[in-house]
Amino acid sequence: MSHRSIRTLVVGLCALAATAAPTAPALALAAPTGGQPTPHTAGRALQARTIADLTTTMQGEAYAHAAYSLFAAEADRQGLPAVAHLFRTTAQTELNEHLHEAATLLGMVGSDAANLRQAIDGETYEHEIMYRRFADQAQQDGDLKAAELFRELAADEGRHRDAFRTALTAVTTGHGAVPAPMKADVVSVPAGLPKVKAARTKANLDTALHGEALAHAKYMLFAAHAKQSGNAALARLWEGTAMVELREHLAGEAVLAGLVRATRDNLDKAITGERHEATMVYPGFAERATAVGDTTAARFFRDTAADEARHAAAFQKALDQLR
């Protein structure tokens, strides 16, 4: 994207949520929107409900990673290095352990060509449908900065789609070159209140935040696969695009959404989300997976619930020390 005028971040990871998933507050899980590609073959042995719950998990964990990274930067600005470290290490757990394990169970990462096709589908949806609709609705509701940002993002996602199409041709035919990635116009996300007024705009920002967080996480997984397959140029394209999604798109949305507040408020929000996941979301997912015989997924959900309980306790201790 090219926001020469706006900037901030995300939490939801591409709009995620399975139909019967429990409703979650703030940093927990959001509901999915359309345009999300289907997982690859490894996920097909799982029951449909388990696949939906794992997809929701990926989206929620990607969002938590993005939000906690922003919260860490705010803690640094407030001169709270221990809290910043806690947010960063927790963010890495959410991304590199929880999300990665859910993606593995789903078989989310395929061949380089399959990964590119999956990304092309997602970018096309955001370019042609999602962000254009969000821009029109924000314009109607008088949230002009949001409308401007959504239009910029729609254009960016079209460029991402075109770059992935070019890369797909290079990968599948051996002709042409994988393009260099766009450079992220990094947006700083300071603490602040929402800069939009309409409930519909706020909801659309939340959906967009989740989508950008998930895109970042998935593209980093795809980059790792491209490196393993020996395609360094494709890995650079994935990594560069991932940084645009996180540090420019999500960040710009986060600014308008007022995602980051004072560190005490950020800790309180994180505690609420982690406790909800530990006591409601993941135990529910584990119970459903057990009932349909998806025992490996059930074990993953139970382990993740235990991790989130520890995260909640660590955040609570940090908050108590600030009082």
HELIX and SHEET records of a PDB file:
HELIX    1   1 THR A   41  ALA A   45  5                                   5    
HELIX    2   2 ALA A   48  ARG A   77  1                                  30    
HELIX    3   3 PRO A   81  THR A   93  1                                  13    
HELIX    4   4 GLU A   94  LEU A   99  3                                   6    
HELIX    5   5 HIS A  100  LEU A  106  1                                   7    
HELIX    6   6 ASP A  112  TYR A  125  1                                  14    
HELIX    7   7 GLU A  126  MET A  130  3                                   5    
HELIX    8   8 TYR A  131  GLN A  140  1                                  10    
HELIX    9   9 LEU A  144  THR A  173  1                                  30    
HELIX   10  10 ALA A  199  GLN A  228  1                                  30    
HELIX   11  11 ALA A  232  VAL A  244  1                                  13    
HELIX   12  12 GLU A  245  LEU A  250  3                                   6    
HELIX   13  13 ALA A  251  ALA A  257  1                                   7    
HELIX   14  14 THR A  263  HIS A  276  1                                  14    
HELIX   15  15 GLU A  277  VAL A  281  3                                   5    
HELIX   16  16 TYR A  282  ALA A  291  1                                  10    
HELIX   17  17 THR A  295  LEU A  322  1                                  28    
SHEET    1   A 2 ALA A  15  LEU A  16  0                                        
SHEET    2   A 2 PRO A  32  PRO A  32 -1                                        
END                                                                             
